[in-house]
């Protein structure tokens, strides 16, 4: 049953390979807890162990082993999806996970970089690009350096997920309408508007890409030094290298923090939260509302300006 479920979420639900692997890990971990001596799990054993009591024990054991409430909640979600599939298949009558309380977890606020830090990065990188072009024999910036800057720019300007960035092709950019078509989770497509100045930079980048890799038959928007599609670890390394050691970029240096940064800056500059939700490709408003907590400085400034007791008396 497990393999049929994993094949279902892989082919019909179009879950990413990473998500499928996480679901497999959660289910296999549950099997190992519930049946430590069993070499395999047949249908009769599966029906026996899918009970709220055993699932609660699995979660409790994970917490005792030092796993975080967030990790165990993710595993519960995977088990719940598996059980829902079994209910629809007629294998079990109800989902036992629905009777299991989820561990309470502290949700840290998303980390983000300041507007000043991002502006300083792009100013510095533009200066470096001019210097690199002047030093090059053909007077053009090396593609690898341009690619690094463009990856940071795209992650920050569009708020794309790492996987979405890796899967971009050149035709996803509509220069006439100044939008990017992005295929996100669940194969859902959305359009992200691009500022005019950024569109010009993108067109210059694409010209340099075609010069460096005229045989880019697949049409990837970003390619490795060997002309192949980008992969997640490559993007992680680019972001860590580009932002590492620079002022204003403490803490994590990841593609997802750049996504958080865009959402926070848009909110601070007055963007409607529903518009931010659509741009980021969130399935629910709750996922976007977490960014409202990051706007405390903006709230504080407004509060101190408007509060009657904060005004100076004449």
C-alpha positions as CSV (number, residue, x, y, z in Angstrom):
1,X,0.0,0.0,0.0
2,X,2.9,2.4,0.8
3,X,4.3,2.1,-2.7
4,X,0.9,2.7,-4.3
5,X,0.4,5.8,-2.2
6,X,3.9,7.2,-3.0
7,X,3.3,6.6,-6.7
8,X,-0.1,8.4,-6.4
9,X,1.4,11.5,-4.8
10,X,4.3,11.4,-7.3
11,X,2.3,11.0,-10.5
12,X,-1.1,12.3,-9.8
13,X,-0.6,14.9,-7.0
14,X,2.8,15.9,-8.6
15,X,4.6,16.2,-5.3
16,X,8.3,17.1,-5.6
17,X,10.9,14.3,-5.2
18,X,12.0,15.8,-1.9
19,X,8.4,15.7,-0.5
20,X,7.9,12.1,-1.7
21,X,11.2,11.1,0.0
22,X,10.0,12.8,3.3
23,X,6.7,11.0,3.2
24,X,8.5,7.7,2.7
25,X,10.8,8.5,5.6
26,X,7.8,9.3,7.9
27,X,5.9,6.1,6.9
28,X,9.0,3.8,7.2
29,X,9.8,5.4,10.6
30,X,6.3,4.6,11.8
31,X,6.6,1.0,10.6
32,X,9.9,0.7,12.4
33,X,8.4,1.9,15.6
34,X,5.1,-0.1,15.5
35,X,6.7,-3.3,14.2
36,X,10.4,-3.3,15.1
37,X,10.8,-7.0,14.6
38,X,8.8,-7.3,11.3
39,X,10.8,-7.5,8.1
40,X,7.8,-6.4,6.0
41,X,4.3,-5.0,6.6
42,X,1.4,-6.9,5.0
43,X,-2.2,-5.6,4.8
44,X,-3.3,-7.3,8.0
45,X,-0.4,-5.9,10.1
46,X,-1.0,-2.4,8.5
47,X,-4.7,-2.4,9.6
48,X,-3.6,-3.5,13.1
49,X,-1.0,-0.7,13.7
50,X,-3.0,2.1,12.2
51,X,-4.6,3.1,15.5
52,X,-4.6,6.4,17.4
53,X,-2.8,4.8,20.4
54,X,0.1,3.5,18.3
55,X,0.4,6.7,16.4
56,X,0.5,8.7,19.7
57,X,3.3,6.4,20.9
58,X,5.2,7.0,17.6
59,X,5.0,10.8,18.2
60,X,5.9,10.5,21.9
61,X,8.9,8.4,21.0
62,X,10.1,10.9,18.5
63,X,9.9,13.7,20.9
64,X,11.8,11.7,23.6
65,X,14.5,11.0,21.0
66,X,15.0,14.7,20.6
67,X,13.1,15.4,17.4
68,X,11.4,18.8,17.4
69,X,7.6,19.2,17.5
70,X,7.8,20.6,14.0
71,X,9.4,17.5,12.7
72,X,6.9,15.2,14.3
73,X,4.0,17.4,13.1
74,X,5.4,17.0,9.5
75,X,5.5,13.3,10.0
76,X,2.0,13.3,11.3
77,X,0.9,15.2,8.2
78,X,2.5,12.6,6.0
79,X,0.8,9.8,7.9
80,X,-2.5,11.6,7.7
81,X,-2.2,11.9,3.9
82,X,-1.4,8.2,3.8
83,X,-4.4,7.3,5.9
84,X,-6.7,9.5,3.9
85,X,-5.5,7.7,0.8
86,X,-6.3,4.3,2.5
87,X,-9.8,5.6,3.4
88,X,-10.5,6.6,-0.2
89,X,-9.2,3.2,-1.3
90,X,-11.6,1.5,1.1
91,X,-8.8,-0.1,3.0
92,X,-9.7,1.5,6.3
93,X,-12.9,3.1,7.5
94,X,-11.6,6.3,9.0
95,X,-8.4,8.3,9.4
96,X,-6.8,7.5,12.8
97,X,-4.5,10.5,12.7
98,X,-7.6,12.8,13.1
99,X,-7.8,11.5,16.7
100,X,-4.2,12.4,17.6
101,X,-3.3,15.8,19.1
102,X,-0.4,17.5,17.4
103,X,2.6,18.6,19.5
104,X,2.6,22.3,20.2
105,X,5.4,24.0,18.5
106,X,6.9,27.5,18.8
107,X,6.8,29.1,15.4
108,X,9.8,31.4,14.9
109,X,9.3,34.5,12.9
110,X,10.7,34.2,9.4
111,X,14.1,35.7,9.1
112,X,14.7,38.5,6.6
113,X,17.3,41.0,5.4
114,X,16.8,44.7,5.6
115,X,16.1,46.9,2.6
116,X,19.4,48.7,3.1
117,X,21.3,45.4,3.0
118,X,19.7,44.3,-0.2
119,X,20.3,47.7,-1.8
120,X,24.0,47.6,-0.7
121,X,24.4,44.1,-2.2
122,X,23.1,45.1,-5.6
123,X,25.1,48.3,-5.7
124,X,28.3,46.4,-4.8
125,X,27.6,43.6,-7.3
126,X,26.9,46.1,-10.1
127,X,30.3,47.7,-9.4
128,X,32.0,44.3,-9.4
129,X,30.3,43.5,-12.7
130,X,31.8,46.6,-14.3
131,X,35.2,45.7,-13.0
132,X,34.9,42.1,-14.2
133,X,33.9,43.2,-17.7
134,X,36.8,45.6,-17.9
135,X,39.2,42.9,-16.9
136,X,37.8,40.3,-19.4
137,X,39.4,40.0,-22.8
138,X,36.2,40.3,-24.7
139,X,35.0,43.2,-22.4
140,X,32.1,41.1,-21.2
141,X,31.3,39.9,-17.6
142,X,31.9,36.2,-17.2
143,X,28.6,34.3,-17.4
144,X,29.2,32.6,-14.1
145,X,29.5,35.9,-12.3
146,X,26.4,37.3,-14.1
147,X,24.5,34.1,-13.3
148,X,25.3,34.5,-9.5
149,X,24.0,38.1,-9.4
150,X,20.9,37.2,-11.5
151,X,20.0,34.3,-9.2
152,X,20.0,36.6,-6.2
153,X,18.0,39.2,-8.2
154,X,15.4,36.7,-9.3
155,X,14.9,35.2,-5.9
156,X,14.5,38.6,-4.3
157,X,12.5,40.3,-7.0
158,X,10.1,37.4,-7.7
159,X,10.0,35.6,-4.3
160,X,10.3,32.3,-6.2
161,X,10.9,29.0,-4.4
162,X,14.3,27.3,-5.1
163,X,12.7,24.5,-7.0
164,X,10.7,27.0,-9.1
165,X,13.9,28.8,-10.0
166,X,15.7,25.6,-11.1
167,X,12.8,24.6,-13.4
168,X,12.6,28.0,-15.2
169,X,12.9,28.0,-19.0
170,X,13.6,31.1,-21.1
171,X,10.0,31.0,-22.5
172,X,8.6,31.5,-19.0
173,X,9.7,35.2,-19.3
174,X,7.2,37.2,-21.2
175,X,9.1,40.4,-22.1
176,X,6.1,42.1,-23.8
177,X,3.8,41.7,-20.8
178,X,6.7,42.0,-18.3
179,X,5.8,38.9,-16.3
180,X,7.2,35.5,-15.4
181,X,5.1,32.4,-15.6
182,X,6.0,30.1,-12.7
183,X,4.9,26.6,-12.1
184,X,4.7,26.0,-8.4
185,X,3.6,23.3,-6.0
186,X,0.9,21.0,-7.3
187,X,1.6,22.1,-10.8
188,X,-0.2,25.4,-10.2
189,X,0.8,28.2,-12.5
190,X,1.0,31.9,-11.5
191,X,2.3,35.1,-13.1
192,X,4.7,37.4,-11.3
193,X,5.0,41.0,-12.6
194,X,8.5,42.3,-13.2
195,X,9.5,46.0,-12.9
196,X,10.6,47.6,-16.1
197,X,14.2,48.1,-15.0
198,X,14.5,44.5,-14.0
199,X,13.1,43.4,-17.4
200,X,15.9,45.2,-19.1
201,X,18.5,43.4,-16.9
202,X,16.8,40.1,-17.7
203,X,17.0,40.7,-21.5
204,X,20.7,41.5,-21.2
205,X,21.3,38.3,-19.1
206,X,19.5,36.2,-21.7
207,X,21.6,37.6,-24.5
208,X,24.8,36.8,-22.5
209,X,23.4,33.3,-21.8
210,X,22.8,32.6,-25.5
211,X,26.4,33.8,-26.3
212,X,27.9,31.5,-23.6
213,X,25.7,28.5,-24.3
214,X,24.4,28.6,-27.9
215,X,23.5,24.9,-27.7
216,X,21.1,25.3,-24.8
217,X,18.5,23.1,-26.5
218,X,16.3,22.7,-23.4
219,X,16.0,26.4,-23.0
220,X,16.9,26.5,-19.3
221,X,16.8,30.0,-17.9
222,X,19.8,29.2,-15.7
223,X,22.5,26.6,-16.5
224,X,25.5,25.2,-14.7
225,X,29.1,25.8,-16.0
226,X,28.5,22.6,-18.1
227,X,25.3,23.9,-19.6
228,X,23.0,21.7,-17.6
229,X,19.9,22.5,-15.5
230,X,20.5,24.0,-12.1
231,X,19.9,21.8,-9.0
232,X,18.8,22.9,-5.5
233,X,22.3,22.5,-3.9
234,X,23.8,24.6,-6.6
235,X,21.4,27.5,-5.8
236,X,22.1,27.1,-2.1
237,X,25.8,27.4,-2.7
238,X,25.4,30.5,-4.9
239,X,23.3,32.3,-2.2
240,X,25.7,31.3,0.6
241,X,28.7,32.5,-1.4
242,X,27.1,35.7,-2.6
243,X,25.8,36.9,0.7
244,X,28.5,35.4,3.0
245,X,30.8,37.9,4.6
246,X,28.8,40.9,3.6
247,X,27.5,43.5,6.1
248,X,23.8,43.1,6.9
249,X,23.5,39.4,6.1
250,X,23.8,37.7,9.5
251,X,22.1,34.4,10.2
252,X,20.9,32.0,7.5
253,X,21.8,32.7,3.9
254,X,19.4,30.7,1.9
255,X,17.0,31.1,-1.0
256,X,14.0,30.9,1.3
257,X,15.2,33.8,3.4
258,X,15.3,35.9,0.2
259,X,11.7,34.9,-0.4
260,X,10.8,35.9,3.2
261,X,12.7,39.2,2.6
262,X,10.6,40.1,-0.4
263,X,7.3,39.4,1.3
264,X,8.3,41.5,4.3
265,X,9.5,44.4,2.2
266,X,6.3,44.3,0.1
267,X,4.2,44.4,3.2
268,X,6.2,47.2,4.8
269,X,5.8,49.3,1.6
270,X,2.1,49.0,1.7
271,X,1.3,46.0,-0.6
272,X,-2.0,44.2,0.0
273,X,-1.5,40.9,1.8
274,X,-3.8,39.0,-0.7
275,X,-1.6,40.3,-3.5
276,X,1.5,39.0,-1.7
277,X,-0.2,35.6,-1.2
278,X,-0.9,35.3,-5.0
279,X,2.6,36.4,-5.9
280,X,4.3,33.9,-3.5
281,X,1.9,31.1,-4.6
282,X,0.6,30.3,-1.1
283,X,-2.4,28.1,-1.0
284,X,-3.9,29.8,2.0
285,X,-3.7,33.3,3.5
286,X,-2.5,31.8,6.8
287,X,0.8,31.1,5.3
288,X,1.2,34.7,4.2
289,X,0.0,36.3,7.5
290,X,3.1,35.2,9.3
291,X,4.9,38.1,7.6
292,X,2.7,40.6,9.3
293,X,4.7,39.9,12.5
294,X,7.9,41.0,10.8
295,X,6.6,44.5,10.2
296,X,7.0,45.5,13.9
297,X,9.3,48.4,13.1
298,X,6.8,49.8,10.7
299,X,4.0,49.3,13.2
300,X,6.2,51.0,15.9
301,X,6.9,54.0,13.8
302,X,3.2,54.4,13.0
303,X,2.2,53.9,16.6
304,X,4.6,56.5,17.9
305,X,3.5,59.0,15.3
306,X,-0.3,58.5,15.9
307,X,-0.5,57.8,19.6
308,X,-1.8,60.9,21.5
309,X,0.4,60.3,24.5
310,X,3.5,60.0,22.3
311,X,3.2,63.5,20.9
312,X,5.1,66.4,22.5
313,X,3.0,68.9,24.4
314,X,3.3,72.5,23.3
